[in-house]
């Protein structure tokens, strides 16, 4: 069983920040719906907190308030999407070195769940919410990039 105590501060920050950045990558993928999409991230974290006990590591990840290192965002030139993929790669590398395969899988699934929740929070296209698609092509592309960064098949 892997816990927060098994990580140094930088490694833990990477693990905690990556799911939030994945959600933000989706928010930035398509214009509109930012509020709904941001709320979807919070709702996904709340749901994960209610399911505590399945993965102690994931329990600690969702119990840690997600935040962003704004200096790191500036260093990336404000490219949230690029930073998200970098942090996801770092987080997975850290986890694969310390966590069990089951914990790594649960973490990856949580990240994908966050991304999909954001993508599904707002219909794209159409007029005043009528018509359109639940997930735009840009959002699907962002989800595919996230899955690839996590080492999952697209």
Secondary structure, DSSP 8 states (H G I E B T S, - for coil): ---GGGS-HHHHHHHHHHHHHHHHHHHHHSSS-HHHHHHHHHHHHHHHHHTTTS-HHHHHHHHS-----HHHHHHTTT-HHHHHHHHHHHHHHHHHHHS-HHHHHHHHHHHHHHHHHHHTTS-BSSBTTBSSBSS-HHHHHHHHHHHHHTT---
